[in-house]
Amino acid sequence: MVVNTTFHVEPSVETEFIDWIRCEYITAAETRAHLHTPLFMRILTPMEGGTGYAVQLQADSKADVDTWLESAQPPLLSEMARKWGKKVMFFTTSMEKVK
């Protein structure tokens, strides 16, 4: 399974956001929800008013995804909202490989 969170980031907070994703968000995913193999990517498709980023994290079980979505990710997203308000918007999807 993969958990993908896509972000739209205004230029004024972009550098700080990138540091936060690397140091806080991904670290929390790995330690609190046992997610692994993170991919942090810049979306190349132009977006009005900012830049798109995506963080993909792999999970070994639905339980790990649920831990992330229900208890580990929400405090991080609340922290993000306190820091940057509407300068960073996001949505999260969980996916599974089609066999």
mmCIF file as gemmi writes it, N, C-alpha and C atoms, coordinates in Angstrom:
data_model
loop_
_atom_site.group_PDB
_atom_site.id
_atom_site.type_symbol
_atom_site.label_atom_id
_atom_site.label_alt_id
_atom_site.label_comp_id
_atom_site.label_asym_id
_atom_site.label_entity_id
_atom_site.label_seq_id
_atom_site.pdbx_PDB_ins_code
_atom_site.Cartn_x
_atom_site.Cartn_y
_atom_site.Cartn_z
_atom_site.occupancy
_atom_site.B_iso_or_equiv
_atom_site.pdbx_formal_charge
_atom_site.auth_seq_id
_atom_site.auth_asym_id
_atom_site.pdbx_PDB_model_num
ATOM 1 N N . MET Axp A 1 ? 0.842 -1.18 0 1 0 ? 1 A 1
ATOM 2 C CA . MET Axp A 1 ? 0 0 0 1 0 ? 1 A 1
ATOM 3 C C . MET Axp A 1 ? 0.887 1.243 0 1 0 ? 1 A 1
ATOM 4 N N . VAL Axp A 2 ? 0.334 2.305 -0.546 1 0 ? 2 A 1
ATOM 5 C CA . VAL Axp A 2 ? 1.037 3.581 -0.609 1 0 ? 2 A 1
ATOM 6 C C . VAL Axp A 2 ? 0.093 4.667 -0.099 1 0 ? 2 A 1
ATOM 7 N N . VAL Axp A 3 ? 0.634 5.572 0.696 1 0 ? 3 A 1
ATOM 8 C CA . VAL Axp A 3 ? -0.098 6.754 1.116 1 0 ? 3 A 1
ATOM 9 C C . VAL Axp A 3 ? 0.548 7.936 0.404 1 0 ? 3 A 1
ATOM 10 N N . ASN Axp A 4 ? -0.254 8.689 -0.326 1 0 ? 4 A 1
ATOM 11 C CA . ASN Axp A 4 ? 0.237 9.846 -1.065 1 0 ? 4 A 1
ATOM 12 C C . ASN Axp A 4 ? -0.437 11.101 -0.515 1 0 ? 4 A 1
ATOM 13 N N . THR Axp A 5 ? 0.355 12.099 -0.178 1 0 ? 5 A 1
ATOM 14 C CA . THR Axp A 5 ? -0.187 13.406 0.181 1 0 ? 5 A 1
ATOM 15 C C . THR Axp A 5 ? 0.382 14.416 -0.792 1 0 ? 5 A 1
ATOM 16 N N . THR Axp A 6 ? -0.519 15.137 -1.436 1 0 ? 6 A 1
ATOM 17 C CA . THR Axp A 6 ? -0.157 16.16 -2.405 1 0 ? 6 A 1
ATOM 18 C C . THR Axp A 6 ? -0.366 17.523 -1.758 1 0 ? 6 A 1
ATOM 19 N N . PHE Axp A 7 ? 0.608 18.403 -1.944 1 0 ? 7 A 1
ATOM 20 C CA . PHE Axp A 7 ? 0.584 19.729 -1.332 1 0 ? 7 A 1
ATOM 21 C C . PHE Axp A 7 ? 0.663 20.803 -2.415 1 0 ? 7 A 1
ATOM 22 N N . HIS Axp A 8 ? -0.009 21.916 -2.198 1 0 ? 8 A 1
ATOM 23 C CA . HIS Axp A 8 ? 0.149 23.126 -3.004 1 0 ? 8 A 1
ATOM 24 C C . HIS Axp A 8 ? 0.765 24.163 -2.069 1 0 ? 8 A 1
ATOM 25 N N . VAL Axp A 9 ? 1.937 24.677 -2.444 1 0 ? 9 A 1
ATOM 26 C CA . VAL Axp A 9 ? 2.728 25.52 -1.553 1 0 ? 9 A 1
ATOM 27 C C . VAL Axp A 9 ? 2.989 26.876 -2.209 1 0 ? 9 A 1
ATOM 28 N N . GLU Axp A 10 ? 2.634 27.944 -1.492 1 0 ? 10 A 1
ATOM 29 C CA . GLU Axp A 10 ? 2.918 29.291 -1.99 1 0 ? 10 A 1
ATOM 30 C C . GLU Axp A 10 ? 4.419 29.569 -1.906 1 0 ? 10 A 1
ATOM 31 N N . PRO Axp A 11 ? 4.942 30.346 -2.845 1 0 ? 11 A 1
ATOM 32 C CA . PRO Axp A 11 ? 6.386 30.607 -2.892 1 0 ? 11 A 1
ATOM 33 C C . PRO Axp A 11 ? 6.973 31.187 -1.599 1 0 ? 11 A 1
ATOM 34 N N . SER Axp A 12 ? 6.217 31.977 -0.866 1 0 ? 12 A 1
ATOM 35 C CA . SER Axp A 12 ? 6.758 32.636 0.323 1 0 ? 12 A 1
ATOM 36 C C . SER Axp A 12 ? 7.144 31.671 1.436 1 0 ? 12 A 1
ATOM 37 N N . VAL Axp A 13 ? 6.629 30.446 1.418 1 0 ? 13 A 1
ATOM 38 C CA . VAL Axp A 13 ? 6.933 29.481 2.481 1 0 ? 13 A 1
ATOM 39 C C . VAL Axp A 13 ? 7.606 28.214 1.954 1 0 ? 13 A 1
ATOM 40 N N . GLU Axp A 14 ? 7.952 28.21 0.681 1 0 ? 14 A 1
ATOM 41 C CA . GLU Axp A 14 ? 8.43 26.984 0.027 1 0 ? 14 A 1
ATOM 42 C C . GLU Axp A 14 ? 9.687 26.403 0.666 1 0 ? 14 A 1
ATOM 43 N N . THR Axp A 15 ? 10.697 27.218 0.917 1 0 ? 15 A 1
ATOM 44 C CA . THR Axp A 15 ? 11.95 26.708 1.496 1 0 ? 15 A 1
ATOM 45 C C . THR Axp A 15 ? 11.716 26.115 2.88 1 0 ? 15 A 1
ATOM 46 N N . GLU Axp A 16 ? 10.955 26.824 3.7 1 0 ? 16 A 1
ATOM 47 C CA . GLU Axp A 16 ? 10.654 26.336 5.052 1 0 ? 16 A 1
ATOM 48 C C . GLU Axp A 16 ? 9.818 25.057 4.996 1 0 ? 16 A 1
ATOM 49 N N . PHE Axp A 17 ? 8.873 24.997 4.066 1 0 ? 17 A 1
ATOM 50 C CA . PHE Axp A 17 ? 8.04 23.81 3.896 1 0 ? 17 A 1
ATOM 51 C C . PHE Axp A 17 ? 8.887 22.586 3.535 1 0 ? 17 A 1
ATOM 52 N N . ILE Axp A 18 ? 9.806 22.746 2.589 1 0 ? 18 A 1
ATOM 53 C CA . ILE Axp A 18 ? 10.665 21.63 2.168 1 0 ? 18 A 1
ATOM 54 C C . ILE Axp A 18 ? 11.463 21.1 3.348 1 0 ? 18 A 1
ATOM 55 N N . ASP Axp A 19 ? 12.026 21.982 4.137 1 0 ? 19 A 1
ATOM 56 C CA . ASP Axp A 19 ? 12.779 21.558 5.324 1 0 ? 19 A 1
ATOM 57 C C . ASP Axp A 19 ? 11.877 20.811 6.306 1 0 ? 19 A 1
ATOM 58 N N . TRP Axp A 20 ? 10.679 21.325 6.513 1 0 ? 20 A 1
ATOM 59 C CA . TRP Axp A 20 ? 9.739 20.712 7.453 1 0 ? 20 A 1
ATOM 60 C C . TRP Axp A 20 ? 9.343 19.307 6.995 1 0 ? 20 A 1
ATOM 61 N N . ILE Axp A 21 ? 9.07 19.154 5.697 1 0 ? 21 A 1
ATOM 62 C CA . ILE Axp A 21 ? 8.717 17.824 5.175 1 0 ? 21 A 1
ATOM 63 C C . ILE Axp A 21 ? 9.851 16.843 5.438 1 0 ? 21 A 1
ATOM 64 N N . ARG Axp A 22 ? 11.059 17.256 5.115 1 0 ? 22 A 1
ATOM 65 C CA . ARG Axp A 22 ? 12.215 16.358 5.271 1 0 ? 22 A 1
ATOM 66 C C . ARG Axp A 22 ? 12.491 16.026 6.732 1 0 ? 22 A 1
ATOM 67 N N . CYS Axp A 23 ? 12.454 17.021 7.59 1 0 ? 23 A 1
ATOM 68 C CA . CYS Axp A 23 ? 12.875 16.834 8.992 1 0 ? 23 A 1
ATOM 69 C C . CYS Axp A 23 ? 11.76 16.354 9.915 1 0 ? 23 A 1
ATOM 70 N N . GLU Axp A 24 ? 10.531 16.783 9.669 1 0 ? 24 A 1
ATOM 71 C CA . GLU Axp A 24 ? 9.431 16.475 10.589 1 0 ? 24 A 1
ATOM 72 C C . GLU Axp A 24 ? 8.459 15.431 10.022 1 0 ? 24 A 1
ATOM 73 N N . TYR Axp A 25 ? 7.914 15.723 8.877 1 0 ? 25 A 1
ATOM 74 C CA . TYR Axp A 25 ? 6.828 14.91 8.328 1 0 ? 25 A 1
ATOM 75 C C . TYR Axp A 25 ? 7.28 13.49 7.994 1 0 ? 25 A 1
ATOM 76 N N . ILE Axp A 26 ? 8.32 13.376 7.2 1 0 ? 26 A 1
ATOM 77 C CA . ILE Axp A 26 ? 8.793 12.047 6.8 1 0 ? 26 A 1
ATOM 78 C C . ILE Axp A 26 ? 9.336 11.278 7.998 1 0 ? 26 A 1
ATOM 79 N N . THR Axp A 27 ? 10.062 11.955 8.868 1 0 ? 27 A 1
ATOM 80 C CA . THR Axp A 27 ? 10.581 11.292 10.075 1 0 ? 27 A 1
ATOM 81 C C . THR Axp A 27 ? 9.442 10.741 10.924 1 0 ? 27 A 1
ATOM 82 N N . ALA Axp A 28 ? 8.384 11.52 11.098 1 0 ? 28 A 1
ATOM 83 C CA . ALA Axp A 28 ? 7.234 11.058 11.883 1 0 ? 28 A 1
ATOM 84 C C . ALA Axp A 28 ? 6.556 9.864 11.222 1 0 ? 28 A 1
ATOM 85 N N . ALA Axp A 29 ? 6.445 9.882 9.914 1 0 ? 29 A 1
ATOM 86 C CA . ALA Axp A 29 ? 5.818 8.754 9.212 1 0 ? 29 A 1
ATOM 87 C C . ALA Axp A 29 ? 6.596 7.468 9.449 1 0 ? 29 A 1
ATOM 88 N N . GLU Axp A 30 ? 7.902 7.587 9.407 1 0 ? 30 A 1
ATOM 89 C CA . GLU Axp A 30 ? 8.74 6.398 9.587 1 0 ? 30 A 1
ATOM 90 C C . GLU Axp A 30 ? 8.733 5.904 11.033 1 0 ? 30 A 1
ATOM 91 N N . THR Axp A 31 ? 8.745 6.802 11.986 1 0 ? 31 A 1
ATOM 92 C CA . THR Axp A 31 ? 8.857 6.371 13.382 1 0 ? 31 A 1
ATOM 93 C C . THR Axp A 31 ? 7.518 6.114 14.054 1 0 ? 31 A 1
ATOM 94 N N . ARG Axp A 32 ? 6.491 6.866 13.716 1 0 ? 32 A 1
ATOM 95 C CA . ARG Axp A 32 ? 5.198 6.728 14.399 1 0 ? 32 A 1
ATOM 96 C C . ARG Axp A 32 ? 4.248 5.752 13.729 1 0 ? 32 A 1
ATOM 97 N N . ALA Axp A 33 ? 4.386 5.565 12.412 1 0 ? 33 A 1
ATOM 98 C CA . ALA Axp A 33 ? 3.439 4.713 11.689 1 0 ? 33 A 1
ATOM 99 C C . ALA Axp A 33 ? 4.126 3.582 10.933 1 0 ? 33 A 1
ATOM 100 N N . HIS Axp A 34 ? 5.43 3.473 11.079 1 0 ? 34 A 1
ATOM 101 C CA . HIS Axp A 34 ? 6.2 2.416 10.424 1 0 ? 34 A 1
ATOM 102 C C . HIS Axp A 34 ? 6.067 2.428 8.901 1 0 ? 34 A 1
ATOM 103 N N . LEU Axp A 35 ? 5.833 3.619 8.334 1 0 ? 35 A 1
ATOM 104 C CA . LEU Axp A 35 ? 5.838 3.754 6.888 1 0 ? 35 A 1
ATOM 105 C C . LEU Axp A 35 ? 7.292 3.838 6.439 1 0 ? 35 A 1
ATOM 106 N N . HIS Axp A 36 ? 7.528 3.533 5.18 1 0 ? 36 A 1
ATOM 107 C CA . HIS Axp A 36 ? 8.924 3.454 4.718 1 0 ? 36 A 1
ATOM 108 C C . HIS Axp A 36 ? 9.036 3.832 3.244 1 0 ? 36 A 1
ATOM 109 N N . THR Axp A 37 ? 10.246 3.859 2.765 1 0 ? 37 A 1
ATOM 110 C CA . THR Axp A 37 ? 10.582 4.14 1.373 1 0 ? 37 A 1
ATOM 111 C C . THR Axp A 37 ? 9.944 5.449 0.894 1 0 ? 37 A 1
ATOM 112 N N . PRO Axp A 38 ? 10.196 6.542 1.599 1 0 ? 38 A 1
ATOM 113 C CA . PRO Axp A 38 ? 9.563 7.807 1.213 1 0 ? 38 A 1
ATOM 114 C C . PRO Axp A 38 ? 10.093 8.339 -0.115 1 0 ? 38 A 1
ATOM 115 N N . LEU Axp A 39 ? 9.178 8.921 -0.864 1 0 ? 39 A 1
ATOM 116 C CA . LEU Axp A 39 ? 9.513 9.678 -2.065 1 0 ? 39 A 1
ATOM 117 C C . LEU Axp A 39 ? 8.956 11.082 -1.861 1 0 ? 39 A 1
ATOM 118 N N . PHE Axp A 40 ? 9.794 12.092 -1.97 1 0 ? 40 A 1
ATOM 119 C CA . PHE Axp A 40 ? 9.38 13.482 -1.857 1 0 ? 40 A 1
ATOM 120 C C . PHE Axp A 40 ? 9.647 14.113 -3.211 1 0 ? 40 A 1
ATOM 121 N N . MET Axp A 41 ? 8.578 14.497 -3.902 1 0 ? 41 A 1
ATOM 122 C CA . MET Axp A 41 ? 8.719 14.925 -5.285 1 0 ? 41 A 1
ATOM 123 C C . MET Axp A 41 ? 8.076 16.284 -5.527 1 0 ? 41 A 1
ATOM 124 N N . ARG Axp A 42 ? 8.704 17.047 -6.396 1 0 ? 42 A 1
ATOM 125 C CA . ARG Axp A 42 ? 8.13 18.301 -6.883 1 0 ? 42 A 1
ATOM 126 C C . ARG Axp A 42 ? 7.286 17.951 -8.1 1 0 ? 42 A 1
ATOM 127 N N . ILE Axp A 43 ? 6.081 18.472 -8.15 1 0 ? 43 A 1
ATOM 128 C CA . ILE Axp A 43 ? 5.192 18.24 -9.282 1 0 ? 43 A 1
ATOM 129 C C . ILE Axp A 43 ? 5.557 19.249 -10.37 1 0 ? 43 A 1
ATOM 130 N N . LEU Axp A 44 ? 5.834 18.748 -11.559 1 0 ? 44 A 1
ATOM 131 C CA . LEU Axp A 44 ? 6.3 19.598 -12.651 1 0 ? 44 A 1
ATOM 132 C C . LEU Axp A 44 ? 5.171 20.297 -13.402 1 0 ? 44 A 1
ATOM 133 N N . THR Axp A 45 ? 3.965 19.811 -13.274 1 0 ? 45 A 1
ATOM 134 C CA . THR Axp A 45 ? 2.827 20.47 -13.899 1 0 ? 45 A 1
ATOM 135 C C . THR Axp A 45 ? 2.636 21.838 -13.248 1 0 ? 45 A 1
ATOM 136 N N . PRO Axp A 46 ? 2.602 22.914 -14.03 1 0 ? 46 A 1
ATOM 137 C CA . PRO Axp A 46 ? 2.442 24.245 -13.437 1 0 ? 46 A 1
ATOM 138 C C . PRO Axp A 46 ? 1.145 24.363 -12.638 1 0 ? 46 A 1
ATOM 139 N N . MET Axp A 47 ? 1.246 25.054 -11.506 1 0 ? 47 A 1
ATOM 140 C CA . MET Axp A 47 ? 0.087 25.294 -10.655 1 0 ? 47 A 1
ATOM 141 C C . MET Axp A 47 ? -0.006 26.786 -10.383 1 0 ? 47 A 1
ATOM 142 N N . GLU Axp A 48 ? -1.188 27.303 -10.481 1 0 ? 48 A 1
ATOM 143 C CA . GLU Axp A 48 ? -1.392 28.723 -10.248 1 0 ? 48 A 1
ATOM 144 C C . GLU Axp A 48 ? -1.135 29.064 -8.782 1 0 ? 48 A 1
ATOM 145 N N . GLY Axp A 49 ? -0.306 30.06 -8.557 1 0 ? 49 A 1
ATOM 146 C CA . GLY Axp A 49 ? -0.09 30.564 -7.205 1 0 ? 49 A 1
ATOM 147 C C . GLY Axp A 49 ? 0.894 29.785 -6.365 1 0 ? 49 A 1
ATOM 148 N N . GLY Axp A 50 ? 1.582 28.808 -6.934 1 0 ? 50 A 1
ATOM 149 C CA . GLY Axp A 50 ? 2.529 28.055 -6.127 1 0 ? 50 A 1
ATOM 150 C C . GLY Axp A 50 ? 3.071 26.837 -6.841 1 0 ? 50 A 1
ATOM 151 N N . THR Axp A 51 ? 3.659 25.975 -6.044 1 0 ? 51 A 1
ATOM 152 C CA . THR Axp A 51 ? 4.293 24.756 -6.545 1 0 ? 51 A 1
ATOM 153 C C . THR Axp A 51 ? 3.633 23.553 -5.886 1 0 ? 51 A 1
ATOM 154 N N . GLY Axp A 52 ? 3.504 22.487 -6.634 1 0 ? 52 A 1
ATOM 155 C CA . GLY Axp A 52 ? 2.961 21.253 -6.097 1 0 ? 52 A 1
ATOM 156 C C . GLY Axp A 52 ? 4.077 20.319 -5.66 1 0 ? 52 A 1
ATOM 157 N N . TYR Axp A 53 ? 3.837 19.634 -4.554 1 0 ? 53 A 1
ATOM 158 C CA . TYR Axp A 53 ? 4.748 18.612 -4.047 1 0 ? 53 A 1
ATOM 159 C C . TYR Axp A 53 ? 3.925 17.391 -3.683 1 0 ? 53 A 1
ATOM 160 N N . ALA Axp A 54 ? 4.55 16.226 -3.741 1 0 ? 54 A 1
ATOM 161 C CA . ALA Axp A 54 ? 3.893 14.99 -3.321 1 0 ? 54 A 1
ATOM 162 C C . ALA Axp A 54 ? 4.845 14.194 -2.451 1 0 ? 54 A 1
ATOM 163 N N . VAL Axp A 55 ? 4.3 13.62 -1.397 1 0 ? 55 A 1
ATOM 164 C CA . VAL Axp A 55 ? 5.049 12.706 -0.541 1 0 ? 55 A 1
ATOM 165 C C . VAL Axp A 55 ? 4.341 11.36 -0.621 1 0 ? 55 A 1
ATOM 166 N N . GLN Axp A 56 ? 5.088 10.351 -1.07 1 0 ? 56 A 1
ATOM 167 C CA . GLN Axp A 56 ? 4.554 8.996 -1.111 1 0 ? 56 A 1
ATOM 168 C C . GLN Axp A 56 ? 5.313 8.148 -0.103 1 0 ? 56 A 1
ATOM 169 N N . LEU Axp A 57 ? 4.549 7.392 0.681 1 0 ? 57 A 1
ATOM 170 C CA . LEU Axp A 57 ? 5.112 6.546 1.727 1 0 ? 57 A 1
ATOM 171 C C . LEU Axp A 57 ? 4.526 5.149 1.581 1 0 ? 57 A 1
ATOM 172 N N . GLN Axp A 58 ? 5.359 4.145 1.642 1 0 ? 58 A 1
ATOM 173 C CA . GLN Axp A 58 ? 4.889 2.767 1.524 1 0 ? 58 A 1
ATOM 174 C C . GLN Axp A 58 ? 4.558 2.199 2.9 1 0 ? 58 A 1
ATOM 175 N N . ALA Axp A 59 ? 3.574 1.313 2.9 1 0 ? 59 A 1
ATOM 176 C CA . ALA Axp A 59 ? 3.14 0.652 4.128 1 0 ? 59 A 1
ATOM 177 C C . ALA Axp A 59 ? 3.082 -0.845 3.898 1 0 ? 59 A 1
ATOM 178 N N . ASP Axp A 60 ? 3.403 -1.599 4.925 1 0 ? 60 A 1
ATOM 179 C CA . ASP Axp A 60 ? 3.337 -3.055 4.839 1 0 ? 60 A 1
ATOM 180 C C . ASP Axp A 60 ? 1.953 -3.597 5.157 1 0 ? 60 A 1
ATOM 181 N N . SER Axp A 61 ? 1.098 -2.759 5.767 1 0 ? 61 A 1
ATOM 182 C CA . SER Axp A 61 ? -0.226 -3.246 6.154 1 0 ? 61 A 1
ATOM 183 C C . SER Axp A 61 ? -1.232 -2.106 6.19 1 0 ? 61 A 1
ATOM 184 N N . LYS Axp A 62 ? -2.495 -2.483 6.124 1 0 ? 62 A 1
ATOM 185 C CA . LYS Axp A 62 ? -3.559 -1.494 6.258 1 0 ? 62 A 1
ATOM 186 C C . LYS Axp A 62 ? -3.528 -0.889 7.653 1 0 ? 62 A 1
ATOM 187 N N . ALA Axp A 63 ? -3.131 -1.664 8.641 1 0 ? 63 A 1
ATOM 188 C CA . ALA Axp A 63 ? -3.044 -1.148 10.012 1 0 ? 63 A 1
ATOM 189 C C . ALA Axp A 63 ? -2.047 0.002 10.104 1 0 ? 63 A 1
ATOM 190 N N . ASP Axp A 64 ? -0.917 -0.112 9.4 1 0 ? 64 A 1
ATOM 191 C CA . ASP Axp A 64 ? 0.065 0.982 9.392 1 0 ? 64 A 1
ATOM 192 C C . ASP Axp A 64 ? -0.502 2.22 8.708 1 0 ? 64 A 1
ATOM 193 N N . VAL Axp A 65 ? -1.246 2.021 7.618 1 0 ? 65 A 1
ATOM 194 C CA . VAL Axp A 65 ? -1.896 3.147 6.939 1 0 ? 65 A 1
ATOM 195 C C . VAL Axp A 65 ? -2.896 3.801 7.882 1 0 ? 65 A 1
ATOM 196 N N . ASP Axp A 66 ? -3.706 2.99 8.55 1 0 ? 66 A 1
ATOM 197 C CA . ASP Axp A 66 ? -4.704 3.523 9.477 1 0 ? 66 A 1
ATOM 198 C C . ASP Axp A 66 ? -4.053 4.301 10.618 1 0 ? 66 A 1
ATOM 199 N N . THR Axp A 67 ? -2.948 3.783 11.151 1 0 ? 67 A 1
ATOM 200 C CA . THR Axp A 67 ? -2.229 4.498 12.218 1 0 ? 67 A 1
ATOM 201 C C . THR Axp A 67 ? -1.795 5.865 11.726 1 0 ? 67 A 1
ATOM 202 N N . TRP Axp A 68 ? -1.252 5.911 10.518 1 0 ? 68 A 1
ATOM 203 C CA . TRP Axp A 68 ? -0.809 7.181 9.943 1 0 ? 68 A 1
ATOM 204 C C . TRP Axp A 68 ? -1.985 8.141 9.767 1 0 ? 68 A 1
ATOM 205 N N . LEU Axp A 69 ? -3.05 7.672 9.121 1 0 ? 69 A 1
ATOM 206 C CA . LEU Axp A 69 ? -4.167 8.545 8.787 1 0 ? 69 A 1
ATOM 207 C C . LEU Axp A 69 ? -4.991 8.972 9.995 1 0 ? 69 A 1
ATOM 208 N N . GLU Axp A 70 ? -5.076 8.108 10.994 1 0 ? 70 A 1
ATOM 209 C CA . GLU Axp A 70 ? -5.953 8.39 12.133 1 0 ? 70 A 1
ATOM 210 C C . GLU Axp A 70 ? -5.26 9.042 13.312 1 0 ? 70 A 1
ATOM 211 N N . SER Axp A 71 ? -3.968 8.755 13.518 1 0 ? 71 A 1
ATOM 212 C CA . SER Axp A 71 ? -3.344 9.306 14.721 1 0 ? 71 A 1
ATOM 213 C C . SER Axp A 71 ? -2.012 10.007 14.506 1 0 ? 71 A 1
ATOM 214 N N . ALA Axp A 72 ? -1.229 9.609 13.523 1 0 ? 72 A 1
ATOM 215 C CA . ALA Axp A 72 ? 0.102 10.216 13.365 1 0 ? 72 A 1
ATOM 216 C C . ALA Axp A 72 ? 0.093 11.434 12.448 1 0 ? 72 A 1
ATOM 217 N N . GLN Axp A 73 ? -0.597 11.36 11.323 1 0 ? 73 A 1
ATOM 218 C CA . GLN Axp A 73 ? -0.602 12.484 10.38 1 0 ? 73 A 1
ATOM 219 C C . GLN Axp A 73 ? -1.414 13.696 10.857 1 0 ? 73 A 1
ATOM 220 N N . PRO Axp A 74 ? -2.589 13.527 11.466 1 0 ? 74 A 1
ATOM 221 C CA . PRO Axp A 74 ? -3.388 14.703 11.83 1 0 ? 74 A 1
ATOM 222 C C . PRO Axp A 74 ? -2.662 15.763 12.671 1 0 ? 74 A 1
ATOM 223 N N . PRO Axp A 75 ? -1.886 15.388 13.699 1 0 ? 75 A 1
ATOM 224 C CA . PRO Axp A 75 ? -1.176 16.44 14.44 1 0 ? 75 A 1
ATOM 225 C C . PRO Axp A 75 ? -0.161 17.191 13.583 1 0 ? 75 A 1
ATOM 226 N N . LEU Axp A 76 ? 0.461 16.483 12.639 1 0 ? 76 A 1
ATOM 227 C CA . LEU Axp A 76 ? 1.413 17.138 11.744 1 0 ? 76 A 1
ATOM 228 C C . LEU Axp A 76 ? 0.704 18.125 10.831 1 0 ? 76 A 1
ATOM 229 N N . LEU Axp A 77 ? -0.439 17.737 10.314 1 0 ? 77 A 1
ATOM 230 C CA . LEU Axp A 77 ? -1.186 18.636 9.438 1 0 ? 77 A 1
ATOM 231 C C . LEU Axp A 77 ? -1.734 19.83 10.213 1 0 ? 77 A 1
ATOM 232 N N . SER Axp A 78 ? -2.078 19.616 11.475 1 0 ? 78 A 1
ATOM 233 C CA . SER Axp A 78 ? -2.499 20.744 12.326 1 0 ? 78 A 1
ATOM 234 C C . SER Axp A 78 ? -1.344 21.701 12.556 1 0 ? 78 A 1
ATOM 235 N N . GLU Axp A 79 ? -0.16 21.153 12.811 1 0 ? 79 A 1
ATOM 236 C CA . GLU Axp A 79 ? 1.037 21.981 12.967 1 0 ? 79 A 1
ATOM 237 C C . GLU Axp A 79 ? 1.303 22.775 11.686 1 0 ? 79 A 1
ATOM 238 N N . MET Axp A 80 ? 1.172 22.125 10.553 1 0 ? 80 A 1
ATOM 239 C CA . MET Axp A 80 ? 1.379 22.781 9.272 1 0 ? 80 A 1
ATOM 240 C C . MET Axp A 80 ? 0.392 23.936 9.091 1 0 ? 80 A 1
ATOM 241 N N . ALA Axp A 81 ? -0.855 23.713 9.455 1 0 ? 81 A 1
ATOM 242 C CA . ALA Axp A 81 ? -1.876 24.76 9.331 1 0 ? 81 A 1
ATOM 243 C C . ALA Axp A 81 ? -1.572 25.943 10.254 1 0 ? 81 A 1
ATOM 244 N N . ARG Axp A 82 ? -1.083 25.652 11.469 1 0 ? 82 A 1
ATOM 245 C CA . ARG Axp A 82 ? -0.705 26.748 12.385 1 0 ? 82 A 1
ATOM 246 C C . ARG Axp A 82 ? 0.46 27.552 11.816 1 0 ? 82 A 1
ATOM 247 N N . LYS Axp A 83 ? 1.417 26.866 11.217 1 0 ? 83 A 1
ATOM 248 C CA . LYS Axp A 83 ? 2.606 27.539 10.681 1 0 ? 83 A 1
ATOM 249 C C . LYS Axp A 83 ? 2.28 28.405 9.471 1 0 ? 83 A 1
ATOM 250 N N . TRP Axp A 84 ? 1.525 27.841 8.521 1 0 ? 84 A 1
ATOM 251 C CA . TRP Axp A 84 ? 1.392 28.494 7.226 1 0 ? 84 A 1
ATOM 252 C C . TRP Axp A 84 ? -0.033 28.784 6.794 1 0 ? 84 A 1
ATOM 253 N N . GLY Axp A 85 ? -1.016 28.391 7.583 1 0 ? 85 A 1
ATOM 254 C CA . GLY Axp A 85 ? -2.402 28.658 7.208 1 0 ? 85 A 1
ATOM 255 C C . GLY Axp A 85 ? -2.722 28.134 5.821 1 0 ? 85 A 1
ATOM 256 N N . LYS Axp A 86 ? -3.347 28.981 5.015 1 0 ? 86 A 1
ATOM 257 C CA . LYS Axp A 86 ? -3.768 28.567 3.666 1 0 ? 86 A 1
ATOM 258 C C . LYS Axp A 86 ? -2.663 28.701 2.632 1 0 ? 86 A 1
ATOM 259 N N . LYS Axp A 87 ? -1.45 28.987 3.078 1 0 ? 87 A 1
ATOM 260 C CA . LYS Axp A 87 ? -0.315 29.047 2.149 1 0 ? 87 A 1
ATOM 261 C C . LYS Axp A 87 ? 0.127 27.651 1.726 1 0 ? 87 A 1
ATOM 262 N N . VAL Axp A 88 ? -0.318 26.633 2.473 1 0 ? 88 A 1
ATOM 263 C CA . VAL Axp A 88 ? -0.061 25.241 2.107 1 0 ? 88 A 1
ATOM 264 C C . VAL Axp A 88 ? -1.389 24.493 2.203 1 0 ? 88 A 1
ATOM 265 N N . MET Axp A 89 ? -1.823 23.934 1.102 1 0 ? 89 A 1
ATOM 266 C CA . MET Axp A 89 ? -3.044 23.138 1.053 1 0 ? 89 A 1
ATOM 267 C C . MET Axp A 89 ? -2.65 21.7 0.704 1 0 ? 89 A 1
ATOM 268 N N . PHE Axp A 90 ? -3.507 20.747 1.022 1 0 ? 90 A 1
ATOM 269 C CA . PHE Axp A 90 ? -3.128 19.348 0.812 1 0 ? 90 A 1
ATOM 270 C C . PHE Axp A 90 ? -4.354 18.467 0.62 1 0 ? 90 A 1
ATOM 271 N N . PHE Axp A 91 ? -4.111 17.282 0.087 1 0 ? 91 A 1
ATOM 272 C CA . PHE Axp A 91 ? -5.078 16.189 0.153 1 0 ? 91 A 1
ATOM 273 C C . PHE Axp A 91 ? -4.297 14.876 0.19 1 0 ? 91 A 1
ATOM 274 N N . THR Axp A 92 ? -4.871 13.874 0.85 1 0 ? 92 A 1
ATOM 275 C CA . THR Axp A 92 ? -4.214 12.586 1.036 1 0 ? 92 A 1
ATOM 276 C C . THR Axp A 92 ? -5.061 11.477 0.436 1 0 ? 92 A 1
ATOM 277 N N . THR Axp A 93 ? -4.387 10.532 -0.224 1 0 ? 93 A 1
ATOM 278 C CA . THR Axp A 93 ? -5.041 9.342 -0.743 1 0 ? 93 A 1
ATOM 279 C C . THR Axp A 93 ? -4.229 8.125 -0.365 1 0 ? 93 A 1
ATOM 280 N N . SER Axp A 94 ? -4.91 7.04 -0.112 1 0 ? 94 A 1
ATOM 281 C CA . SER Axp A 94 ? -4.203 5.77 0.086 1 0 ? 94 A 1
ATOM 282 C C . SER Axp A 94 ? -4.527 4.887 -1.117 1 0 ? 94 A 1
ATOM 283 N N . MET Axp A 95 ? -3.531 4.113 -1.522 1 0 ? 95 A 1
ATOM 284 C CA . MET Axp A 95 ? -3.659 3.336 -2.756 1 0 ? 95 A 1
ATOM 285 C C . MET Axp A 95 ? -3.09 1.936 -2.533 1 0 ? 95 A 1
ATOM 286 N N . GLU Axp A 96 ? -3.557 1.014 -3.358 1 0 ? 96 A 1
ATOM 287 C CA . GLU Axp A 96 ? -2.96 -0.306 -3.362 1 0 ? 96 A 1
ATOM 288 C C . GLU Axp A 96 ? -2.628 -0.69 -4.783 1 0 ? 96 A 1
ATOM 289 N N . LYS Axp A 97 ? -1.621 -1.516 -4.924 1 0 ? 97 A 1
ATOM 290 C CA . LYS Axp A 97 ? -1.167 -1.978 -6.23 1 0 ? 97 A 1
ATOM 291 C C . LYS Axp A 97 ? -2.231 -2.888 -6.848 1 0 ? 97 A 1
ATOM 292 N N . VAL Axp A 98 ? -2.484 -2.672 -8.1 1 0 ? 98 A 1
ATOM 293 C CA . VAL Axp A 98 ? -3.42 -3.521 -8.835 1 0 ? 98 A 1
ATOM 294 C C . VAL Axp A 98 ? -2.65 -4.737 -9.318 1 0 ? 98 A 1
ATOM 295 N N . LYS Axp A 99 ? -3.171 -5.91 -8.992 1 0 ? 99 A 1
ATOM 296 C CA . LYS Axp A 99 ? -2.473 -7.157 -9.351 1 0 ? 99 A 1
ATOM 297 C C . LYS Axp A 99 ? -2.996 -7.73 -10.631 1 0 ? 99 A 1
